[in-house]
């Protein structure tokens, strides 16, 4: 009987201990859920600090404008509230002007910027009667900040027109093509009116085509470019037949200048989406002079595109 009573007592003790353990666990979960439900509905997970894009602090005022100069063209701006106003400067794609829309606002706000190079920037904004900084050069400011600590205030984003490739990688490839300055093609050129245009190389990578273009002006008159256009046209156009053409707009350009000075050379790298040309058509590159009669035309066959070099052959730096 004593053994049976001892066994019963031990079993009861185990049950009691198990009960208390369950209660403690339930209380813990209840506390966690209660804390989470103060901010969110349902199960949530805390974002670790290393995932956070640390914002920069910017001061604005009502009677003065703060200018931020970015390394590349601005694609997107979002303002946290109507207490501030912002917009790109005229004729300057990489300059953002910001100022207070309400004088002396007390509550902090924010804004975000996405640039064409794929970088995302975040800013917290406070009102100041006399801001410490009115003109901010983001490139140098970022470099100095990142040299001090590992936290950064920008993060690369992806653009639809670049597909699987990042904007920074595309820029790096363009820079490398320009720096290497290799002449892979010798037959794609045009020489008229003292101006010679040639395609030095064509590269392909991740669904993108890279055209290295050179314009050499051998005259004393500057060659002012009105526009550069890539278009797919019919090889032969019959009389009384409408000309059908498809314009291929470059996605990116490196060292894009609109003026080739007298007795000087300009090189540019253009990025186009991947495409091929039907047998009865041809790719035509047109360069027209602004308010002038000089023009350049290069006709590119499908076999020229098929001979595009892969980026692996290019030393990227």
WOLIN-V328488 format. One record per pair of residues at least 12 apart in sequence whose C-alpha atoms are under 10 Angstrom apart, sorted by the first residue. I is the first residue (numbers start at 1). GAP is how many residues later the second one is. If there is no record, write none. Layout:
I:GAP + I:GAP
This chain:
49:102 + 50:100 + 50:101 + 50:102 + 51:100 + 52:99 + 52:100 + 52:101 + 52:102 + 52:103 + 53:67 + 53:68 + 53:69 + 53:70 + 53:98 + 53:99 + 53:100 + 53:101 + 53:102 + 54:67 + 54:68 + 54:69 + 54:70 + 54:97 + 54:98 + 54:99 + 54:100 + 55:55 + 55:56 + 55:57 + 55:66 + 55:67 + 55:68 + 55:69 + 55:70 + 55:96 + 55:97 + 55:98 + 55:99 + 56:54 + 56:65 + 56:66 + 56:67 + 56:68 + 56:69 + 56:86 + 56:96 + 56:97 + 56:98 + 57:53 + 57:65 + 57:66 + 57:67 + 57:68 + 57:69 + 58:40 + 58:52 + 58:53 + 58:65 + 58:66 + 58:67 + 58:68 + 58:69 + 58:70 + 58:73 + 58:74 + 58:75 + 58:76 + 58:78 + 59:39 + 59:40 + 59:41 + 59:49 + 59:64 + 59:65 + 59:66 + 59:67 + 59:68 + 59:69 + 59:70 + 59:71 + 59:72 + 59:73 + 59:74 + 59:75 + 60:24 + 60:38 + 60:39 + 60:40 + 60:41 + 60:43 + 60:44 + 60:65 + 60:66 + 60:67 + 60:68 + 60:69 + 60:70 + 60:71 + 60:72 + 60:73 + 60:74 + 61:23 + 61:37 + 61:38 + 61:39 + 61:40 + 61:41 + 61:42 + 61:43 + 61:44 + 61:65 + 61:66 + 61:67 + 61:68 + 61:69 + 61:70 + 61:73 + 62:22 + 62:36 + 62:37 + 62:38 + 62:39 + 62:40 + 62:41 + 62:42 + 62:43 + 62:65 + 62:66 + 62:67 + 62:68 + 63:36 + 63:37 + 63:38 + 63:40 + 63:66 + 63:67 + 64:34 + 64:35 + 64:36 + 64:65 + 64:66 + 64:67 + 64:70 + 65:20 + 65:21 + 65:31 + 65:32 + 65:33 + 65:34 + 65:35 + 65:66 + 65:69 + 65:70 + 66:20 + 66:30 + 66:31 + 66:32 + 66:33 + 66:34 + 66:65 + 66:67 + 66:68 + 66:69 + 66:70 + 67:19 + 67:20 + 67:21 + 67:22 + 67:28 + 67:29 + 67:30 + 67:31 + 67:32 + 67:66 + 67:67 + 67:68 + 67:69 + 67:70 + 68:20 + 68:21 + 68:26 + 68:27 + 68:28 + 68:29 + 68:30 + 68:65 + 68:66 + 68:67 + 68:68 + 68:69 + 68:70 + 68:71 + 69:20 + 69:23 + 69:24 + 69:25 + 69:26 + 69:27 + 69:28 + 69:66 + 69:67 + 69:68 + 69:69 + 69:70 + 70:23 + 70:24 + 70:25 + 70:26 + 70:43 + 70:44 + 70:45 + 70:46 + 70:47 + 70:49 + 70:51 + 70:66 + 70:67 + 70:68 + 70:69 + 70:70 + 71:23 + 71:24 + 71:44 + 71:45 + 71:46 + 71:48 + 71:66 + 71:67 + 71:68 + 71:69 + 72:21 + 72:22 + 72:23 + 72:42 + 72:43 + 72:44 + 72:45 + 72:46 + 72:47 + 72:67 + 73:15 + 73:19 + 73:20 + 73:21 + 73:22 + 73:23 + 73:41 + 73:42 + 73:43 + 73:44 + 73:45 + 74:13 + 74:14 + 74:18 + 74:19 + 74:20 + 74:21 + 74:22 + 74:39 + 74:40 + 74:41 + 74:42 + 74:43 + 74:44 + 74:45 + 75:13 + 75:18 + 75:19 + 75:38 + 75:39 + 75:40 + 75:41 + 75:42 + 75:43 + 76:12 + 76:36 + 76:37 + 76:38 + 76:39 + 76:40 + 76:44 + 77:19 + 77:34 + 77:35 + 77:36 + 77:37 + 77:38 + 77:44 + 78:32 + 78:33 + 78:34 + 78:35 + 78:36 + 78:44 + 79:30 + 79:31 + 79:32 + 79:33 + 79:34 + 79:44 + 80:28 + 80:29 + 80:30 + 80:31 + 80:32 + 80:43 + 80:44 + 80:45 + 81:20 + 81:27 + 81:28 + 81:29 + 81:30 + 82:18 + 82:19 + 82:20 + 82:27 + 83:16 + 83:17 + 83:18 + 83:19 + 83:20 + 83:21 + 83:22 + 83:23 + 83:24 + 83:25 + 83:26 + 83:27 + 83:42 + 83:44 + 84:14 + 84:15 + 84:16 + 84:17 + 84:18 + 84:19 + 84:21 + 84:25 + 84:26 + 84:27 + 84:41 + 84:42 + 84:43 + 85:12 + 85:13 + 85:14 + 85:15 + 85:16 + 85:17 + 85:26 + 86:12 + 86:13 + 86:14 + 86:15 + 86:25 + 87:12 + 93:22 + 93:23 + 94:21 + 94:22 + 95:41 + 95:42 + 96:17 + 96:40 + 97:37 + 97:38 + 98:13 + 98:27 + 98:36 + 99:26 + 99:28 + 99:35 + 100:25 + 100:26 + 100:27 + 100:28 + 102:25 + 103:24 + 103:25 + 103:26 + 104:22 + 104:23 + 104:24 + 104:25 + 105:21 + 105:22 + 105:23 + 106:20 + 106:21 + 106:22 + 107:18 + 107:19 + 107:20 + 108:16 + 108:17 + 108:18 + 108:19 + 109:14 + 109:15 + 109:16 + 109:17 + 109:18 + 110:12 + 110:13 + 110:14 + 110:15 + 110:16 + 111:12 + 111:13 + 111:14 + 112:12 + 112:42 + 113:41 + 114:40 + 114:41 + 114:42 + 114:43 + 115:41 + 115:42 + 115:52 + 116:41 + 116:42 + 116:43 + 116:51 + 116:52 + 116:55 + 116:136 + 117:39 + 117:40 + 117:41 + 117:42 + 117:49 + 117:50 + 117:51 + 117:52 + 117:53 + 117:54 + 117:135 + 118:36 + 118:37 + 118:38 + 118:39 + 118:40 + 118:41 + 118:48 + 118:49 + 118:50 + 118:51 + 118:53 + 119:34 + 119:35 + 119:36 + 119:37 + 119:38 + 119:39 + 119:48 + 119:49 + 120:33 + 120:34 + 120:35 + 120:36 + 120:37 + 121:17 + 121:31 + 121:32 + 121:33 + 121:34 + 121:35 + 122:30 + 122:31 + 122:32 + 122:33 + 123:30 + 123:31 + 142:12 + 156:12 + 161:47 + 161:90 + 161:91 + 161:111 + 161:112 + 162:44 + 162:45 + 162:46 + 162:89 + 162:90 + 162:109 + 162:110 + 162:111 + 163:43 + 163:44 + 163:45 + 163:110 + 164:42 + 164:43 + 164:44 + 165:40 + 165:41 + 165:42 + 165:43 + 167:85 + 169:147 + 170:35 + 170:36 + 170:38 + 170:40 + 170:82 + 170:83 + 170:84 + 170:101 + 171:81 + 171:82 + 171:83 + 171:98 + 171:100 + 172:82 + 172:144 + 172:145 + 173:30 + 173:32 + 173:37 + 173:81 + 173:96 + 173:98 + 173:138 + 173:141 + 173:142 + 173:143 + 173:144 + 174:36 + 174:37 + 174:38 + 174:78 + 174:79 + 174:80 + 174:81 + 174:94 + 174:95 + 174:96 + 174:97 + 174:142 + 175:79 + 175:80 + 175:93 + 175:94 + 175:141 + 175:142 + 176:93 + 176:138 + 176:139 + 176:140 + 176:141 + 177:24 + 177:25 + 177:26 + 177:33 + 177:34 + 177:35 + 177:77 + 177:91 + 177:92 + 177:134 + 177:137 + 177:138 + 177:139 + 177:140 + 178:34 + 178:35 + 178:76 + 178:77 + 178:89 + 178:90 + 178:91 + 179:136 + 179:137 + 179:138 + 180:134 + 180:135 + 180:136 + 180:137 + 181:19 + 181:20 + 181:31 + 181:33 + 181:86 + 182:18 + 182:19 + 182:30 + 182:132 + 183:15 + 183:16 + 183:17 + 183:18 + 183:19 + 183:29 + 184:15 + 184:16 + 184:17 + 184:18 + 184:19 + 184:28 + 184:124 + 184:125 + 185:13 + 185:14 + 185:15 + 185:16 + 185:17 + 185:27 + 185:119 + 185:122 + 185:123 + 186:12 + 186:13 + 186:14 + 186:15 + 187:12 + 187:13 + 187:111 + 187:113 + 187:117 + 188:12 + 188:13 + 188:109 + 188:110 + 188:111 + 188:112 + 188:113 + 188:116 + 189:24 + 189:25 + 189:26 + 189:107 + 189:108 + 189:109 + 189:110 + 189:111 + 190:25 + 190:105 + 190:106 + 190:107 + 190:108 + 190:109 + 191:24 + 191:25 + 191:26 + 191:104 + 191:105 + 191:106 + 191:107 + 192:25 + 192:102 + 192:103 + 192:104 + 192:105 + 193:24 + 193:25 + 193:26 + 193:100 + 193:101 + 193:102 + 193:103 + 194:22 + 194:23 + 194:24 + 194:25 + 194:26 + 194:27 + 194:29 + 194:69 + 194:100 + 195:20 + 195:21 + 195:22 + 195:23 + 195:24 + 195:28 + 195:65 + 195:67 + 195:68 + 195:70 + 195:99 + 195:100 + 195:101 + 196:18 + 196:19 + 196:20 + 196:21 + 196:22 + 196:69 + 196:100 + 197:16 + 197:17 + 197:18 + 197:19 + 197:20 + 197:68 + 197:69 + 197:70 + 197:90 + 197:98 + 197:99 + 197:100 + 197:101 + 198:14 + 198:15 + 198:16 + 198:17 + 198:18 + 198:69 + 198:98 + 198:99 + 198:100 + 199:12 + 199:13 + 199:14 + 199:15 + 199:16 + 199:68 + 199:69 + 199:70 + 199:86 + 199:99 + 199:101 + 200:12 + 200:13 + 200:14 + 200:67 + 200:69 + 201:12 + 201:13 + 201:68 + 201:103 + 201:106 + 201:107 + 201:108 + 202:67 + 202:68 + 202:69 + 202:102 + 202:103 + 202:104 + 202:105 + 202:106 + 202:107 + 202:108 + 202:109 + 203:68 + 203:102 + 203:104 + 203:105 + 203:106 + 203:107 + 203:108 + 203:109 + 203:110 + 203:111 + 204:67 + 204:68 + 204:69 + 204:70 + 204:101 + 204:102 + 204:103 + 204:104 + 204:105 + 204:106 + 204:107 + 204:108 + 205:69 + 205:103 + 205:104 + 205:105 + 205:106 + 205:107 + 206:67 + 206:68 + 206:104 + 206:105 + 207:65 + 207:66 + 207:67 + 207:68 + 208:43 + 208:63 + 208:64 + 208:65 + 208:66 + 208:67 + 209:41 + 209:42 + 209:61 + 209:62 + 209:63 + 209:64 + 209:65 + 209:66 + 209:96 + 209:99 + 209:100 + 209:101 + 209:102 + 210:40 + 210:42 + 210:43 + 210:59 + 210:60 + 210:61 + 210:62 + 210:63 + 210:64 + 210:98 + 210:99 + 210:100 + 210:101 + 211:39 + 211:42 + 211:57 + 211:58 + 211:59 + 211:60 + 211:61 + 211:97 + 212:41 + 212:42 + 212:55 + 212:56 + 212:57 + 212:58 + 212:59 + 213:53 + 213:54 + 213:55 + 213:56 + 213:57 + 214:51 + 214:52 + 214:53 + 214:54 + 214:55 + 215:45 + 215:49 + 215:50 + 215:51 + 215:52 + 215:53 + 215:72 + 215:81 + 216:44 + 216:45 + 216:46 + 216:47 + 216:48 + 216:49 + 216:50 + 216:51 + 217:43 + 217:44 + 217:45 + 217:46 + 217:47 + 217:48 + 217:49 + 218:42 + 218:43 + 218:44 + 218:45 + 218:46 + 218:47 + 219:42 + 219:43 + 219:44 + 219:45 + 220:41 + 220:42 + 220:43 + 220:44 + 221:39 + 221:40 + 221:41 + 221:42 + 222:37 + 222:38 + 222:39 + 222:40 + 222:41 + 222:42 + 222:67 + 223:35 + 223:36 + 223:37 + 223:38 + 223:39 + 223:40 + 223:41 + 223:65 + 223:66 + 223:67 + 223:69 + 223:71 + 223:72 + 224:33 + 224:34 + 224:35 + 224:36 + 224:37 + 224:64 + 224:65 + 224:66 + 224:67 + 224:68 + 224:70 + 225:32 + 225:33 + 225:34 + 225:35 + 225:62 + 225:63 + 225:64 + 225:65 + 225:66 + 225:67 + 225:69 + 225:70 + 226:32 + 226:33 + 226:61 + 226:62 + 226:63 + 226:64 + 226:65 + 226:66 + 226:69 + 227:31 + 227:59 + 227:60 + 227:61 + 227:62 + 227:63 + 228:21 + 228:22 + 228:30 + 228:57 + 228:58 + 228:59 + 228:60 + 228:61 + 228:68 + 228:69 + 229:18 + 229:19 + 229:20 + 229:21 + 229:55 + 229:56 + 229:57 + 229:58 + 229:59 + 229:68 + 230:15 + 230:16 + 230:17 + 230:18 + 230:19 + 230:20 + 230:42 + 230:53 + 230:54 + 230:55 + 230:56 + 230:57 + 230:67 + 230:68 + 230:69 + 230:70 + 231:13 + 231:14 + 231:15 + 231:16 + 231:17 + 231:18 + 231:51 + 231:52 + 231:53 + 231:54 + 231:55 + 231:68 + 232:12 + 232:13 + 232:14 + 232:15 + 232:16 + 232:44 + 232:45 + 232:46 + 232:49 + 232:50 + 232:51 + 232:52 + 232:53 + 232:67 + 232:68 + 232:69 + 233:12 + 233:13 + 233:14 + 233:44 + 233:45 + 233:47 + 233:48 + 233:49 + 233:50 + 233:51 + 233:66 + 234:12 + 234:44 + 234:45 + 234:46 + 234:47 + 234:48 + 234:49 + 234:50 + 235:43 + 235:44 + 235:45 + 235:46 + 235:47 + 235:48 + 235:49 + 235:64 + 235:66 + 236:44 + 236:45 + 236:46 + 244:37 + 245:36 + 245:37 + 245:38 + 245:39 + 246:37 + 247:36 + 247:37 + 248:24 + 248:25 + 248:26 + 248:27 + 248:35 + 248:36 + 248:37 + 249:21 + 249:22 + 249:23 + 249:24 + 250:19 + 250:20 + 250:21 + 250:22 + 250:23 + 251:19 + 251:20 + 251:21 + 251:22 + 252:17 + 252:18 + 252:19 + 252:20 + 252:21 + 253:15 + 253:16 + 253:17 + 253:18 + 253:19 + 254:13 + 254:14 + 254:15 + 254:16 + 254:17 + 255:12 + 255:13 + 255:14 + 255:15 + 256:12 + 256:13 + 256:14 + 258:31 + 258:32 + 259:30 + 259:31 + 274:31 + 275:27 + 275:30 + 276:25 + 276:26 + 276:27 + 276:29 + 276:30 + 277:23 + 277:24 + 277:25 + 277:26 + 277:28 + 277:29 + 278:23 + 278:24 + 279:22 + 279:23 + 279:24 + 280:22 + 281:19 + 281:20 + 281:21 + 282:17 + 282:18 + 282:19 + 282:20 + 283:15 + 283:16 + 283:17 + 283:18 + 283:19 + 283:21 + 283:22 + 284:13 + 284:14 + 284:15 + 284:16 + 284:17 + 285:12 + 285:13 + 285:14 + 285:15 + 286:12 + 286:13
